[in-house]
Amino acid sequence: MANQADPGTTMGSAAPDSAEVQAAGESAPATAMPDQAYDVGELTPGALLPSQMGGYEAFHGRKISWVAISIVIVGFLVGGLALIFGSIWWLFWTGVGLAVLGLLIAVGSNIFEDWY
């Protein structure tokens, strides 16, 4: 398989390595380049890609933060639906209470330190 960081792989197959050519008993072609590190920005052949370097999580934040924000969202939904369906005031204030409870959990768990 061709090393995709080597020049010449974008136009087709790469030139064979000099070790492969010598192993086959042929002389090295004029286009074969000696083993060297090519300047392709910050990536060199064999280097790890940025996506392979860190152990980043798919979702940031702690579970308690997600629970707190979910409670706030449910509180807003309950309060909004209570206003839409005939101004059911006890349900509206229940939604407000849920939203405040979620905000208290968020502040108590120091949610602002979760982003990175």
C-alpha positions as CSV (number, residue, x, y, z in Angstrom):
1,M,0.0,0.0,0.0
2,A,1.3,3.4,-0.9
3,N,2.3,5.8,1.9
4,Q,-0.3,8.6,1.3
5,A,2.0,11.3,2.7
6,D,4.6,10.7,0.1
7,P,4.6,12.9,-3.1
8,G,3.4,11.2,-6.2
9,T,0.5,9.4,-4.6
10,T,-2.0,12.0,-5.8
11,M,-1.4,11.3,-9.5
12,G,-1.7,7.5,-9.3
13,S,0.5,4.9,-7.8
14,A,3.6,5.9,-6.0
15,A,7.1,5.1,-7.2
16,P,8.4,1.9,-5.5
17,D,10.7,2.2,-2.6
18,S,14.4,1.6,-3.3
19,A,14.4,-1.3,-0.9
20,E,11.5,-3.0,-2.9
21,V,13.3,-2.4,-6.2
22,Q,16.7,-3.8,-4.9
23,A,14.9,-6.8,-3.4
24,A,13.4,-7.6,-6.8
25,G,17.0,-7.4,-8.3
26,E,16.2,-4.4,-10.5
27,S,18.1,-1.1,-10.6
28,A,16.5,1.8,-8.9
29,P,14.4,4.0,-11.3
30,A,15.3,7.6,-11.7
31,T,12.1,8.7,-10.1
32,A,12.7,6.8,-6.8
33,M,13.5,9.2,-4.0
34,P,15.6,8.3,-1.0
35,D,13.8,7.8,2.4
36,Q,13.4,11.2,3.9
37,A,10.8,13.2,5.8
38,Y,8.7,15.3,3.4
39,D,7.5,18.7,4.4
40,V,3.7,18.4,4.3
41,G,2.8,21.1,6.9
42,E,3.0,19.8,10.4
43,L,2.3,16.2,9.5
44,T,5.1,13.8,8.7
45,P,4.8,10.3,7.5
46,G,3.9,8.1,10.4
47,A,2.7,11.0,12.6
48,L,-0.6,10.8,14.4
49,L,-3.4,12.9,13.1
50,P,-5.0,15.4,15.5
51,S,-8.1,13.2,15.7
52,Q,-5.9,10.3,16.9
53,M,-3.9,12.2,19.5
54,G,-6.3,12.9,22.3
55,G,-8.9,11.0,24.2
56,Y,-11.7,13.5,23.7
57,E,-15.2,12.5,24.7
58,A,-18.0,12.7,22.2
59,F,-20.1,14.8,24.6
60,H,-18.6,17.3,26.9
61,G,-19.7,17.9,30.4
62,R,-20.6,15.8,33.3
63,K,-23.8,13.7,33.7
64,I,-25.1,16.0,36.5
65,S,-24.8,18.9,34.2
66,W,-26.8,17.2,31.5
67,V,-29.4,16.2,34.1
68,A,-29.7,19.8,35.4
69,I,-30.2,21.2,31.9
70,S,-32.7,18.5,31.0
71,I,-34.7,19.5,34.1
72,V,-34.6,23.2,33.0
73,I,-35.8,22.3,29.5
74,V,-38.6,20.1,30.8
75,G,-39.7,23.0,33.2
76,F,-39.8,25.4,30.2
77,L,-41.8,22.9,28.2
78,V,-44.3,22.2,31.0
79,G,-44.8,25.9,31.6
80,G,-45.1,26.8,27.9
81,L,-47.6,24.0,27.3
82,A,-49.6,25.1,30.3
83,L,-50.0,28.6,28.8
84,I,-50.9,27.2,25.4
85,F,-53.6,24.8,26.6
86,G,-55.9,27.2,28.4
87,S,-53.8,28.9,31.0
88,I,-53.5,26.1,33.5
89,W,-51.8,28.1,36.2
90,W,-50.9,25.3,38.6
91,L,-49.1,23.5,35.7
92,F,-47.4,26.8,34.7
93,W,-46.0,27.3,38.2
94,T,-45.0,23.6,38.4
95,G,-42.9,24.3,35.2
96,V,-41.4,27.4,36.8
97,G,-40.5,25.4,39.8
98,L,-38.9,22.7,37.7
99,A,-36.8,25.3,35.8
100,V,-35.7,26.9,39.1
101,L,-34.8,23.5,40.5
102,G,-32.7,22.7,37.4
103,L,-31.0,26.1,37.7
104,L,-30.2,25.5,41.4
105,I,-28.7,22.1,40.5
106,A,-26.7,23.6,37.7
107,V,-25.3,26.4,39.9
108,G,-24.7,24.0,42.8
109,S,-22.7,21.6,40.6
110,N,-20.6,24.4,39.2
111,I,-21.8,23.8,35.6
112,F,-19.7,26.6,34.2
113,E,-16.5,24.7,34.7
114,D,-17.6,21.9,32.4
115,W,-16.8,23.4,29.0
116,Y,-13.3,22.8,27.6
